[in-house]
Amino acid sequence: MVVCVIPAFRAARSIADVVRGALECVDHVVVVDDACPESTGKIVEREFRADPRVECIVRTQNGGVGAATKTGIARALELGATFVVKLDADGQMDPYYIPAMQDVLRSKPQVALVKGNRFYDSSVARAMPTVRLLGNSVLTLLVRIATGLWGSIDPTNGYFMVRASSLKRIRFERLANRYYFEISLLAALAMRRSEIAEMEMPAIYGNHPSSLNVWKTAVEFPGKLLATLTKRLLWQYLISDMNVGSVMLGLGSLLMTAAVLYGGAQWIETVRSGIPRTPGTVMLAFLPFITGFQLLVNALIYDVQFSPKVHNVSLEERVEVPALPLRSLVNS
């Protein structure tokens, strides 16, 4: 059973068409009205009151896309879903790729989640708004570092289908509430060494206004990514396992920290006294720094080499996708 979860906020104009498109590809649709000021939930209830495959949950307080998605996921699991797909309400995710995503999960039992990959050719970069492209490039690198999913090409893509069994193992209710939700989901799966797949598919950039605040995200995400990285490193290299990567990471960090503290103290003393440090003193700071740096580089190589596998799936390998009428609708 495939259940589609659609978190909705300020989506009155597009929600009905998105639900209709989803119904062609899934067994059940759960729309979560995240205290939408446009009363998106009422539109869904009015348009689909006669269709038992559609239900709407109205949240009394806005919690963000992550909170709304988690509410929908909880309901999907109650319904007995085998796979849960998350579809945005603004029409920028084409529901006709859902059968192909399901096919990947059925054919690759080791894969916990399959998601979209917009960057399968250069034409996608030309179509994407410049600010979003630049921000996405930087964020992609940071997400790879934080989650350890070094093979991911488009980790910030929010179009995904996940196994219900995998959701139950990661305690999804603890994932982030707002736009960090998708990243926190990937991080949680990576912590369990779960494999994921990325399917090549274009994104649709229509006229629907985005509620994503770029500057707010730029302020909030670095701290969250650092917390994710710290948690991953502690779990992967200290708590759940001790390996050669643990030694290189621990010793390299210790040597570099000691070198920076000692070298800094000697530099301050030189400035205060006006007496240059001897070559031997300089080497006492320089050699541990270089050694520590080399160990950390090797730890990074080790982390990349043994990162969870990311499968790159070409759409043509799976199913023949029919005409996509939603694209013309969104761009009109």
ABEGO torsion letter per residue (X at the ends): XBBBBBBBBGAAAAAAAAAAAAAAABABBBBBBBGBAAGAAAAAAAAAAABAABBBBBBABBAEAAAAAAAAAAAAAAAGBABBBBBBAAGABBAAAAAAAAAAAAABAABABBBBBABABAAAAAABBAAAAAAAAAAAAAAAAAAGBAABABAABABBBBBAAAAAAAGAAABBABAAAAAAAAAAAAAAGBBBBBBBBBBBBBABBBABBAAAAAAAAAAAAAAAAAAAAAAAAAAABBBAAAAAAAAAAAAAAAAAAAAAAAAAAAAAAGBBBBAAAAAAAAAAAAAAAAAAAAAAAAAAAABBBBBBBBAAAABBBBBBAAAAAAAX
